[in-house]
C-alpha cells in the first residue's frame, strides 16, 4: 500500500530537532492531555443528545404538514445548522486563537477557552430544562450555547501548538496522537457521565449541561495552577501579524507541501460529517434505543478511539509513514460508512433482527472510527512538520479551521440527506464516495518534500 517514497520524508530545516523533553515540557504535555481530556468529557456528555434536543423543539416549531409519520424536511436543515454552528465558530476562531497564541503565549489562550466552556455549558443546561411550550426560546439558547462553545473550543489548535512546542519533528505524530487519545478517553467517559446524569435525574436534562460545565471548571482550575507556558519568545520572537488575517490562510493554501494535506483533511472530515451528527438519530431510528442507552454506544465510539490512538497508532507510528496511515484510514472510514448505510437500510426494510443490527452497527462504527483515528493525527503531524516554527499556532489553526468548515457543511448535508428518505441511507453513501474519491491525492502528498520557510 505504501511505496518507499513516503517513508523518507525529511524533517523541515525550519524545524530542527529540539533538545530532549525537559521537566517543563513533560508537564505541559501532561497538562494538555488532562485539560483536553476533561474538556472533552463535557463535549462527550452533550453531543449524543444535541440532535434529539433540537429535534424535540424543532418539531414543535416546524410541524409536518404531510402526515403524522412524515418528518418535516425543514427540520433536517435546522438541526444541521444547530450542529454546524459549533464548527462555524471554530472555522473562524481557530486560526485567530492560534495566531494570538503565537504572539502572547499558549497558556492564556487555553485558559480563556476553558472559561468560555464553563459559561456556555451552563447555558446549555438551562436551555435543556425548558418545556416544549417555550420551544422558540429553548432553540435560540441552544444555538447561542453551541456558538459560544465553538468559540471557546477553537483553542484545540493552540493545544496542538503546545504539542509542537514540546516535541521533536520525528516525534510529532506521537504527540498529536496524545491529543487524540485524550479526546477518546474524554469521549468514552463523557457519555457515561451523561448516562449517569439521566439515570439519577431522568426528568432534568439540564443536569447534563451542568455536569459538562463542572468538568470544564475542573479543567480550568487545573490549568490555572499547573499549566506552564511553552512558547519561548527568546528562541522564536513573535511575529507582528494582525489577529484576523485571511491572507495567512491564502498563504498556507499556496504552499505545495502543506496545501494537499489540508485539503485531504478537509474532505475526509466532510465525508465523515455524515456519520457524527446523524449517529444519535440513527441509534434511535434503527435500534430503537432511548436517550439514556444511546450514551453507551457513544461511549463505545470513544473507547475505540482511545484504544486506536492511545495504543495501536502509537505502536505502529515508528513503522508506518503518515501517508500510509492516511490511506488505510480513508479505506476503513469508507467501509464503515457503507456498512452504516446497510444498517439503516436493513432497519427501514425490517429485514434483520435487532441483535443482527446491533452487531452490524458496532462493526461499522469500529471501522469508521479506527479509520478516522488513523488519519487525523497523521495529517496534523505532517502539517506541523512542514511548518515554520514561528507560525505553528497560525498554520495549525488554518488546518483546524479547514476541518471546522467541513464540520459546518457536514451536519447540514448529513442531516438534510438523512431526513430526505425513509431509509436514511443517503448521508452514508455520500460520505463513502467522497472518501474514496480522495485516494488519488495521497501519492502527491507522499512525494511532496518542499518545506515552508
C-alpha positions as CSV (number, residue, x, y, z in Angstrom):
1,X,0.0,0.0,0.0
2,X,2.9,2.4,0.7
3,X,5.9,2.8,-1.5
4,X,9.4,3.7,-0.3
5,X,9.0,7.4,-1.3
6,X,6.6,8.1,1.5
7,X,8.8,6.6,4.2
8,X,11.6,9.0,3.8
9,X,10.1,12.4,4.2
10,X,12.8,14.7,5.6
11,X,12.2,16.9,8.5
12,X,11.9,20.6,7.9
13,X,15.1,22.6,8.1
14,X,13.0,25.3,9.7
15,X,12.1,22.8,12.4
16,X,15.3,21.2,13.6
17,X,15.3,18.5,16.2
18,X,14.9,20.1,19.6
19,X,16.5,19.2,22.8
20,X,15.2,16.2,24.8
21,X,12.0,17.0,26.6
22,X,12.7,18.7,29.9
23,X,10.5,18.6,33.0
24,X,8.5,21.7,32.0
25,X,7.8,20.2,28.6
26,X,6.7,16.9,30.1
27,X,4.5,18.9,32.5
28,X,3.0,20.8,29.6
29,X,2.2,17.6,27.7
30,X,0.6,16.0,30.7
31,X,-1.5,19.1,31.4
32,X,-2.6,19.5,27.8
33,X,-3.6,15.8,27.9
34,X,-5.5,16.3,31.1
35,X,-7.2,19.6,30.1
36,X,-8.2,18.2,26.7
37,X,-9.5,15.0,28.4
38,X,-11.6,16.9,30.9
39,X,-12.9,19.4,28.4
40,X,-13.8,16.6,26.0
41,X,-15.7,14.9,28.8
42,X,-18.1,17.8,28.6
43,X,-18.3,17.5,24.8
44,X,-19.0,13.8,25.1
45,X,-21.8,14.4,27.6
46,X,-23.5,16.9,25.3
47,X,-23.1,15.7,21.7
48,X,-25.2,12.5,21.9
49,X,-28.3,14.3,22.9
50,X,-28.0,17.5,21.0
51,X,-29.7,16.3,17.8
52,X,-32.5,14.8,19.9
53,X,-33.0,18.0,21.9
54,X,-33.1,20.0,18.7
55,X,-35.4,17.5,17.2
56,X,-37.8,17.8,20.1
57,X,-38.0,21.6,19.9
58,X,-37.9,21.9,16.1
59,X,-40.9,19.6,15.6
60,X,-42.9,22.0,17.8
61,X,-41.9,25.0,15.7
62,X,-42.0,23.2,12.3
63,X,-44.7,20.5,12.4
64,X,-45.0,18.4,9.3
65,X,-47.9,19.2,7.0
66,X,-47.7,15.8,5.2
67,X,-48.9,13.5,7.9
68,X,-48.1,12.4,11.4
69,X,-45.4,9.9,10.4
70,X,-43.7,12.2,7.9
71,X,-40.9,14.3,9.2
72,X,-40.6,18.0,8.2
73,X,-37.7,18.3,5.8
74,X,-37.1,21.8,7.0
75,X,-36.3,20.2,10.4
76,X,-33.3,18.4,9.0
77,X,-31.8,21.7,7.8
78,X,-32.5,23.4,11.2
79,X,-30.8,20.5,13.0
80,X,-27.9,20.7,10.6
81,X,-27.5,24.4,11.3
82,X,-27.6,23.7,15.1
83,X,-24.9,21.1,14.8
84,X,-22.9,23.2,12.4
85,X,-23.0,26.4,14.5
86,X,-20.3,25.0,16.8
87,X,-18.0,24.3,13.9
88,X,-18.7,27.6,12.2
89,X,-17.2,29.4,15.2
90,X,-14.2,27.0,15.2
91,X,-13.7,27.8,11.5
92,X,-13.5,31.5,12.2
93,X,-11.6,31.4,15.6
94,X,-9.2,28.5,15.3
95,X,-6.6,30.5,13.2
96,X,-7.3,33.6,15.3
97,X,-6.6,31.9,18.6
98,X,-3.5,30.2,17.1
99,X,-2.2,33.5,15.8
100,X,-2.8,35.2,19.1
101,X,-1.0,32.3,20.9
102,X,2.0,32.8,18.7
103,X,2.1,36.4,19.9
104,X,1.2,36.2,23.6
105,X,1.7,32.5,24.5
106,X,-0.3,29.3,24.6
107,X,-1.3,29.3,28.3
108,X,-3.7,32.3,28.4
109,X,-5.5,31.2,25.2
110,X,-6.2,27.7,26.7
111,X,-7.5,29.3,29.9
112,X,-9.8,31.7,28.0
113,X,-11.2,28.7,26.1
114,X,-11.9,26.7,29.2
115,X,-13.6,29.7,30.9
116,X,-15.9,30.1,27.9
117,X,-16.7,26.4,28.0
118,X,-17.8,26.7,31.6
119,X,-20.2,29.6,30.8
120,X,-21.8,28.2,27.7
121,X,-22.3,24.6,29.1
122,X,-24.2,26.3,31.9
123,X,-26.4,28.0,29.4
124,X,-26.8,24.7,27.6
125,X,-28.0,23.1,30.8
126,X,-30.6,25.9,31.4
127,X,-31.9,25.5,27.8
128,X,-32.2,21.8,28.2
129,X,-34.7,22.1,31.0
130,X,-37.1,24.4,29.2
131,X,-40.5,22.9,28.3
132,X,-41.6,22.4,24.8
133,X,-44.1,25.2,25.2
134,X,-41.0,27.5,25.2
135,X,-39.6,25.8,22.1
136,X,-38.5,29.1,20.4
137,X,-36.6,30.3,23.5
138,X,-35.1,26.9,24.1
139,X,-33.9,26.5,20.5
140,X,-32.5,30.1,20.5
141,X,-30.5,29.4,23.7
142,X,-29.3,26.1,22.2
143,X,-27.9,27.9,19.2
144,X,-26.3,30.6,21.5
145,X,-24.7,27.9,23.7
146,X,-23.3,26.0,20.8
147,X,-22.0,29.2,19.1
148,X,-20.2,30.2,22.3
149,X,-18.9,26.7,22.9
150,X,-17.5,26.7,19.4
151,X,-15.6,30.0,20.0
152,X,-14.2,28.5,23.3
153,X,-13.4,25.1,21.8
154,X,-11.5,26.6,18.9
155,X,-8.4,26.6,21.1
156,X,-7.8,23.0,20.2
157,X,-5.3,24.3,17.6
158,X,-3.4,26.0,20.4
159,X,-3.3,22.7,22.3
160,X,-1.8,21.2,19.1
161,X,0.8,24.1,19.1
162,X,1.8,23.1,22.7
163,X,2.5,19.6,21.4
164,X,4.6,21.1,18.5
165,X,6.5,23.3,21.0
166,X,7.4,20.3,23.2
167,X,8.2,17.6,20.6
168,X,10.9,17.0,18.0
169,X,9.7,16.7,14.4
170,X,10.3,13.0,14.3
171,X,8.1,12.5,17.4
172,X,5.4,14.9,16.3
173,X,2.8,12.3,15.2
174,X,3.2,10.6,18.6
175,X,2.4,13.9,20.2
176,X,-0.6,14.6,18.1
177,X,-1.9,11.1,18.8
178,X,-1.7,12.1,22.5
179,X,-4.4,14.7,21.9
180,X,-6.5,12.1,20.0
181,X,-6.1,9.7,22.9
182,X,-7.3,12.4,25.4
183,X,-10.2,13.1,23.1
184,X,-11.0,9.4,23.0
185,X,-10.9,8.9,26.8
186,X,-13.0,12.0,27.3
187,X,-15.5,10.9,24.6
188,X,-15.7,7.5,26.4
189,X,-16.3,8.7,29.9
190,X,-18.4,11.8,28.8
191,X,-21.3,9.7,27.6
192,X,-21.1,7.5,30.7
193,X,-21.4,10.6,32.8
194,X,-24.4,11.6,30.7
195,X,-25.9,8.2,31.2
196,X,-25.5,8.5,34.9
197,X,-27.0,12.0,34.9
198,X,-30.1,10.8,33.1
199,X,-30.2,7.8,35.4
200,X,-30.2,9.9,38.5
201,X,-32.2,12.9,37.1
202,X,-34.4,11.4,34.4
203,X,-36.7,14.4,34.4
204,X,-33.9,17.1,34.4
205,X,-31.9,17.1,31.2
206,X,-30.2,20.2,32.4
207,X,-28.1,18.1,34.7
208,X,-26.1,17.0,31.6
209,X,-25.1,20.6,30.7
210,X,-24.3,21.4,34.3
211,X,-22.1,18.3,34.6
212,X,-20.2,19.4,31.5
213,X,-19.8,22.9,33.0
214,X,-18.5,21.4,36.2
215,X,-15.9,19.3,34.4
216,X,-14.8,22.2,32.3
217,X,-14.4,24.2,35.6
218,X,-12.2,21.5,36.9
219,X,-10.0,21.7,33.8
220,X,-9.8,25.4,34.2
221,X,-8.6,25.2,37.8
222,X,-6.0,22.6,36.9
223,X,-4.8,24.8,34.0
224,X,-4.6,27.9,36.3
225,X,-2.5,26.1,38.8
226,X,-0.3,23.7,36.8
227,X,-0.1,24.7,33.1
228,X,3.3,26.1,32.1
229,X,4.0,28.4,29.1
230,X,5.6,26.5,26.2
231,X,6.0,29.4,23.7
232,X,9.6,30.6,24.2
233,X,9.9,34.0,22.6
234,X,13.7,34.2,23.1
235,X,14.1,31.3,20.8
236,X,11.5,32.4,18.3
237,X,10.3,36.0,18.6
238,X,6.6,36.6,18.0
239,X,5.8,37.9,14.5
240,X,3.9,41.1,14.1
241,X,0.7,39.9,12.4
242,X,-2.9,41.0,12.6
243,X,-5.2,38.8,14.7
244,X,-7.8,38.5,11.9
245,X,-5.7,38.0,8.7
246,X,-7.3,35.9,6.0
247,X,-4.1,36.4,3.9
248,X,-2.5,33.9,6.2
249,X,-5.0,31.2,5.1
250,X,-4.3,32.1,1.5
251,X,-0.5,31.8,2.0
252,X,-0.9,28.4,3.7
253,X,-3.0,27.0,0.9
254,X,-0.4,28.2,-1.7
255,X,2.3,26.0,-0.1
256,X,2.7,22.7,-2.1
257,X,4.0,20.8,0.9
258,X,1.0,21.7,3.1
259,X,-2.0,22.5,0.9
260,X,-2.7,18.9,-0.2
261,X,-2.6,17.7,3.4
262,X,-5.1,20.4,4.5
263,X,-7.3,19.6,1.5
264,X,-7.5,15.9,2.3
265,X,-8.1,16.6,6.0
266,X,-10.9,18.9,4.9
267,X,-12.5,16.4,2.5
268,X,-12.1,13.5,5.0
269,X,-13.8,15.4,7.7
270,X,-16.6,16.4,5.3
271,X,-17.1,12.8,4.3
272,X,-17.1,11.7,7.9
273,X,-19.6,14.5,8.7
274,X,-22.5,12.3,7.6
275,X,-21.6,9.9,10.5
276,X,-21.1,12.1,13.5
277,X,-24.2,14.4,13.5
278,X,-26.6,11.6,12.5
279,X,-25.4,8.9,14.8
280,X,-27.8,9.8,17.7
281,X,-30.7,9.7,15.3
282,X,-29.5,6.5,13.7
283,X,-29.4,4.8,17.1
284,X,-32.9,6.0,17.8
285,X,-34.4,5.1,14.4
286,X,-32.6,1.8,13.7
287,X,-32.1,0.3,17.2
288,X,-35.0,2.0,18.9
289,X,-32.8,2.9,21.9
290,X,-33.8,5.6,24.3
291,X,-31.7,8.7,25.1
292,X,-30.0,7.1,28.1
293,X,-28.9,3.9,26.4
294,X,-27.7,5.8,23.3
295,X,-25.0,7.2,25.6
296,X,-23.5,3.7,25.9
297,X,-22.9,3.4,22.1
298,X,-21.3,6.9,22.1
299,X,-19.0,5.7,25.0
300,X,-18.1,2.7,22.8
301,X,-17.1,5.1,20.0
302,X,-14.8,6.9,22.4
303,X,-13.4,3.6,23.7
304,X,-12.4,2.6,20.1
305,X,-10.9,6.0,19.5
306,X,-8.7,5.9,22.6
307,X,-7.6,2.3,22.0
308,X,-6.7,3.2,18.5
309,X,-4.8,6.5,19.1
310,X,-3.6,5.7,22.6
311,X,-2.2,2.2,21.8
312,X,-2.5,0.9,18.3
313,X,-1.4,4.1,16.4
314,X,1.5,4.9,18.8
315,X,2.8,1.3,18.4
316,X,2.7,1.5,14.6
317,X,3.9,5.1,14.3
318,X,7.6,4.0,14.1
319,X,6.9,1.5,11.3
320,X,4.4,3.4,9.1
321,X,4.5,6.8,7.4
322,X,1.8,9.4,7.8
323,X,0.7,8.9,4.3
324,X,0.3,5.1,4.8
325,X,-1.8,5.8,7.9
326,X,-4.0,8.3,5.9
327,X,-4.5,5.7,3.1
328,X,-5.6,3.0,5.5
329,X,-7.7,5.5,7.4
330,X,-9.6,6.5,4.3
331,X,-10.4,2.9,3.3
332,X,-11.6,1.9,6.7
333,X,-13.7,5.0,7.1
334,X,-15.4,4.4,3.7
335,X,-16.1,0.8,4.5
336,X,-17.5,1.7,7.9
337,X,-19.9,4.3,6.3
338,X,-21.0,1.8,3.7
339,X,-21.9,-0.7,6.5
340,X,-23.7,2.0,8.4
341,X,-25.8,2.6,5.3
342,X,-26.5,-1.1,5.2
343,X,-27.7,-0.9,8.9
344,X,-30.1,1.9,8.3
345,X,-31.4,0.3,5.1
346,X,-32.0,-3.1,6.7
347,X,-33.7,-1.4,9.6
348,X,-36.0,0.6,7.4
349,X,-36.9,-2.6,5.4
350,X,-37.3,-4.7,8.6
351,X,-35.0,-7.3,7.1
352,X,-32.8,-8.0,10.1
353,X,-33.4,-8.8,13.7
354,X,-32.4,-6.4,16.4
355,X,-29.3,-8.4,17.5
356,X,-28.0,-8.5,13.9
357,X,-28.5,-4.8,13.6
358,X,-26.6,-4.1,16.8
359,X,-23.7,-6.3,15.7
360,X,-23.5,-4.6,12.3
361,X,-23.7,-1.2,14.0
362,X,-20.8,-2.0,16.3
363,X,-18.7,-3.3,13.4
364,X,-19.4,-0.4,11.2
365,X,-18.7,2.2,13.9
366,X,-15.5,0.4,14.8
367,X,-14.1,0.5,11.3
368,X,-15.2,4.2,10.7
369,X,-13.7,5.4,14.0
370,X,-10.4,3.5,13.6
371,X,-10.0,5.0,10.1
372,X,-10.6,8.5,11.4
373,X,-8.2,7.9,14.3
374,X,-5.5,6.9,11.8
375,X,-6.0,9.8,9.5
376,X,-6.4,12.7,12.0
377,X,-3.0,12.8,13.9
378,X,-1.2,11.9,10.7
379,X,-2.5,14.9,8.8
380,X,-1.8,17.2,11.8
381,X,1.7,15.9,12.2
382,X,2.5,16.4,8.5
383,X,1.2,20.0,8.6
384,X,3.2,20.7,11.8
385,X,6.5,19.2,10.5
386,X,6.3,21.2,7.3
387,X,5.5,24.5,9.1
388,X,7.7,27.4,10.2
389,X,8.2,27.0,14.0
390,X,7.3,30.7,14.4
391,X,3.9,30.1,12.8
392,X,2.9,26.8,14.3
393,X,-0.1,28.2,16.0
394,X,-1.3,30.0,12.9
395,X,-0.8,27.2,10.4
396,X,-2.3,24.5,12.7
397,X,-5.1,26.9,13.2
398,X,-5.7,27.1,9.5
399,X,-5.7,23.3,9.3
400,X,-8.2,23.1,12.2
401,X,-10.2,25.8,10.5
402,X,-10.5,23.7,7.4
403,X,-11.7,20.8,9.4
404,X,-14.2,23.1,11.1
405,X,-15.5,24.3,7.7
406,X,-16.1,20.6,6.9
407,X,-18.0,20.2,10.1
408,X,-20.1,23.2,9.2
409,X,-21.1,21.6,5.9
410,X,-21.1,18.0,7.1
411,X,-24.1,18.3,9.5
412,X,-26.1,20.4,7.0
413,X,-25.6,17.8,4.3
414,X,-25.7,14.9,6.6
415,X,-28.9,15.7,8.5
416,X,-30.6,17.1,5.4
417,X,-29.8,13.9,3.5
418,X,-30.8,11.8,6.5
419,X,-34.3,13.3,6.6
420,X,-34.7,13.1,2.8
421,X,-35.6,9.5,2.5
422,X,-37.3,7.0,4.9
423,X,-34.3,4.6,4.6
424,X,-31.9,7.4,5.9
425,X,-29.3,5.9,3.6
426,X,-28.0,8.9,1.6
427,X,-25.6,10.6,4.1
428,X,-23.5,7.4,4.4
429,X,-23.3,6.7,0.7
430,X,-22.3,10.4,0.1
431,X,-19.6,10.1,2.8
432,X,-18.2,6.9,1.5
433,X,-18.0,8.1,-2.1
434,X,-16.3,11.3,-1.1
435,X,-13.7,9.4,0.9
436,X,-12.8,7.0,-1.9
437,X,-12.5,9.9,-4.4
438,X,-9.7,11.3,-2.3
439,X,-7.3,8.3,-2.7
440,X,-5.6,9.7,-5.8
441,X,-4.5,12.7,-3.8
442,X,-2.3,10.6,-1.5
443,X,0.7,10.0,-3.8
444,X,1.1,13.7,-4.3
445,X,1.2,14.2,-0.6
446,X,3.8,11.4,-0.2
447,X,6.0,12.9,-2.9
448,X,5.9,16.4,-1.6
449,X,9.1,17.3,0.3
450,X,9.0,21.1,-0.1
451,X,9.4,22.9,3.3
452,X,7.9,26.2,4.3
453,X,10.2,28.9,5.4
